[in-house]
Amino acid sequence: MEINYSYTLVGIKKVKSFDGLDDIVISADFIVSAEIVGLPKFDWALADVPIDTPNVENFKPYDELTEEEIISWVQNCEPMANVRATLRRSINEHFSNKEYVAWNGLPTLMETQDPIIP
């Protein structure tokens, strides 16, 4: 089962000035989606992913940044790797051969769980 991940940038934090540079993006908020073709999509919101402080040589002005560039900065950072692992586990658990049964009249996990992971 191949899982396809996609990233949606929903917000950024920036500082006005630091070390002679202006409007520096310091963190970003994302929704990471994991999907297996033909099955429901799982989403995970991730806030405040830190972004490395730029230096003069690799600084790009804020007005010239694209969503794709910001996503590329954080796709392979540790918080994103942890989110992908969590999504992978959730998908495996959701679609495994486990049987969910009611306990003392309580609804089963499958009856209460929305595909959007909190």
C-alpha positions in Angstrom: 0.0 0.0 0.0 1.6 3.2 -1.1 0.6 6.3 0.9 0.5 9.6 -0.9 1.2 12.7 1.3 0.2 16.2 0.4 0.8 19.4 2.4 -1.3 22.5 2.6 0.1 25.7 4.0 -2.5 27.4 6.2 -0.4 30.1 7.9 3.1 31.4 8.7 4.8 33.4 11.4 7.5 35.9 10.6 9.6 38.4 12.3 10.0 41.9 10.9 13.8 42.1 11.2 16.6 39.9 12.3 20.4 40.0 11.6 20.0 42.6 8.9 17.2 40.8 7.1 13.6 41.8 6.9 10.3 39.8 7.0 11.8 36.5 7.9 9.5 33.4 8.0 10.3 31.5 11.2 7.5 28.9 11.3 4.6 27.6 9.4 1.2 25.9 10.0 0.2 23.0 7.8 -2.4 20.4 7.1 -0.8 17.1 6.1 -3.0 14.7 4.2 -2.3 11.0 3.7 -4.2 9.0 1.1 -4.2 5.6 -0.5 -5.9 5.6 -3.8 -9.5 4.5 -3.5 -9.6 4.9 0.3 -10.7 7.8 2.6 -8.1 10.6 3.2 -6.7 11.2 6.6 -5.7 14.7 7.7 -3.4 16.0 10.4 -3.0 19.7 11.4 0.5 20.7 12.3 1.2 24.1 13.8 4.4 26.0 14.4 6.8 23.9 12.3 10.2 25.7 12.8 12.0 27.0 9.7 15.8 27.4 9.8 17.0 31.0 10.1 18.2 32.1 6.7 21.6 33.7 6.1 22.4 36.5 3.7 23.5 34.0 1.0 20.2 32.0 0.9 17.7 34.7 1.9 14.8 35.2 -0.4 12.5 38.2 0.1 9.1 37.4 1.7 7.2 38.8 -1.3 8.9 36.4 -3.6 8.2 33.2 -1.6 5.8 30.6 -2.9 3.8 28.0 -1.0 5.8 25.3 -2.7 9.1 26.7 -1.4 7.9 27.0 2.2 6.6 23.4 2.0 9.9 22.2 0.6 11.7 23.8 3.6 9.9 21.6 6.1 8.8 18.4 4.2 11.7 16.4 5.6 12.1 18.0 9.1 11.5 15.8 12.2 8.0 17.1 13.0 6.8 16.3 9.5 8.4 12.8 9.7 6.6 12.2 13.0 3.3 13.3 11.4 3.7 11.0 8.4 4.5 8.1 10.8 1.4 8.8 12.8 -0.8 9.0 9.7 0.7 5.7 8.5 -0.1 4.0 11.8 -3.7 5.5 11.8 -4.3 4.3 8.3 -2.9 0.8 9.1 -5.1 0.6 12.2 -8.2 1.9 10.5 -8.0 -0.5 7.5 -6.5 -3.6 9.3 -8.5 -6.7 10.1 -9.1 -5.6 13.6 -12.6 -6.1 15.0 -14.1 -3.3 17.1 -16.8 -4.4 19.5 -19.0 -2.4 21.9 -18.1 -2.6 25.6 -21.1 -2.3 28.0 -23.3 -0.6 25.5 -20.7 2.0 24.4 -20.4 2.7 20.6 -17.4 1.1 18.9 -14.4 3.2 17.7 -15.5 2.7 14.1 -18.9 4.1 14.9 -17.5 7.3 16.5 -14.3 8.0 14.7 -14.3 10.6 12.0 -11.6 10.1 9.3 -10.1 13.5 10.3 -7.5 12.8 13.0 -7.5 15.3 15.9 
